Amino acid sequence: MAGETTTLDRWLKQELQEEEFRQLWNQRGAAYRVARELVRLRKMQGLSQSEVARRAGLKQPAIARLESGAVRPTLDIIQRVAHALGREVEINLVRG
């Protein structure tokens, strides 16, 4: 799949051309990027949302909301889910 542009990537590129969407994305983009990575890791490991929730000490709906990118997760929640997926959280601050 390396080098392929996913349907989501194509959709996002198109939507980012609209000013209103671009402003919202800039405000919530980090949450969406975290969500995409957590979904990728969960699926790569063949885990259900329920299993990740159990391992993280959360309920499945919390994982669903996190994966949707619709919420701004706390660092604590991100770390709990990352640990449930066998990962550590690393934060980099970059120029916008």
C-alpha positions as CSV (number, residue, x, y, z in Angstrom):
1,M,0.0,0.0,0.0
2,A,3.0,2.3,0.2
3,G,2.8,5.1,-2.3
4,E,-1.0,4.6,-2.8
5,T,-3.3,7.5,-2.0
6,T,-6.2,6.2,0.0
7,T,-9.8,7.3,-0.6
8,L,-9.7,9.2,2.7
9,D,-6.5,11.1,1.6
10,R,-8.1,12.1,-1.6
11,W,-11.3,13.2,0.1
12,L,-9.2,15.2,2.7
13,K,-7.2,16.9,-0.1
14,Q,-10.4,18.0,-1.8
15,E,-12.1,19.2,1.4
16,L,-9.1,21.2,2.5
17,Q,-9.6,23.4,-0.5
18,E,-12.7,24.9,1.3
19,E,-11.8,27.7,3.8
20,E,-14.4,26.7,6.4
21,F,-13.3,23.1,6.4
22,R,-9.6,24.1,6.4
23,Q,-10.1,26.2,9.5
24,L,-11.9,23.4,11.3
25,W,-9.2,20.9,10.3
26,N,-6.5,23.2,11.6
27,Q,-8.3,23.4,14.9
28,R,-8.9,19.6,15.2
29,G,-6.4,18.1,12.8
30,A,-4.2,16.7,15.6
31,A,-7.1,14.7,17.0
32,Y,-7.8,13.3,13.6
33,R,-4.2,12.3,13.0
34,V,-4.1,10.6,16.4
35,A,-7.3,8.8,15.6
36,R,-6.1,7.6,12.3
37,E,-2.9,6.2,13.8
38,L,-4.7,4.5,16.7
39,V,-7.2,2.9,14.2
40,R,-4.3,1.7,12.1
41,L,-2.4,0.2,15.0
42,R,-5.6,-1.5,16.4
43,K,-6.4,-3.0,13.0
44,M,-2.8,-4.0,12.4
45,Q,-2.9,-6.0,15.6
46,G,-6.3,-7.5,14.8
47,L,-7.9,-6.1,17.9
48,S,-11.5,-5.0,18.4
49,Q,-12.5,-1.7,20.0
50,S,-13.8,-3.6,22.9
51,E,-10.5,-5.4,23.5
52,V,-8.5,-2.1,23.3
53,A,-11.0,-0.6,25.7
54,R,-10.6,-3.5,28.2
55,R,-6.8,-3.2,28.1
56,A,-7.0,0.6,28.5
57,G,-9.5,0.5,31.3
58,L,-12.1,2.3,29.2
59,K,-15.5,1.5,27.7
60,Q,-15.9,0.7,24.0
61,P,-17.9,3.8,23.2
62,A,-14.9,5.9,24.4
63,I,-12.7,4.1,21.9
64,A,-15.2,4.7,19.1
65,R,-15.4,8.4,19.9
66,L,-11.6,8.6,20.0
67,E,-11.2,6.8,16.7
68,S,-13.8,9.0,15.0
69,G,-11.7,12.1,15.7
70,A,-14.8,13.8,17.0
71,V,-13.4,14.4,20.5
72,R,-10.2,16.1,21.7
73,P,-8.7,13.4,23.8
74,T,-6.7,14.1,26.8
75,L,-3.0,13.1,26.9
76,D,-3.9,10.6,29.6
77,I,-6.5,8.9,27.4
78,I,-4.1,8.8,24.4
79,Q,-1.4,7.3,26.6
80,R,-3.7,4.6,28.0
81,V,-4.8,3.6,24.6
82,A,-1.3,3.7,23.2
83,H,-0.1,1.4,26.1
84,A,-3.0,-0.9,25.4
85,L,-1.6,-1.2,21.8
86,G,1.9,-1.7,23.1
87,R,3.1,1.8,22.2
88,E,4.5,4.8,23.9
89,V,3.5,8.4,23.2
90,E,6.1,10.8,21.8
91,I,5.2,14.5,21.2
92,N,7.0,16.7,18.8
93,L,6.3,20.4,18.5
94,V,6.8,21.7,15.0
95,R,6.3,25.0,13.2
96,G,2.9,25.4,11.8
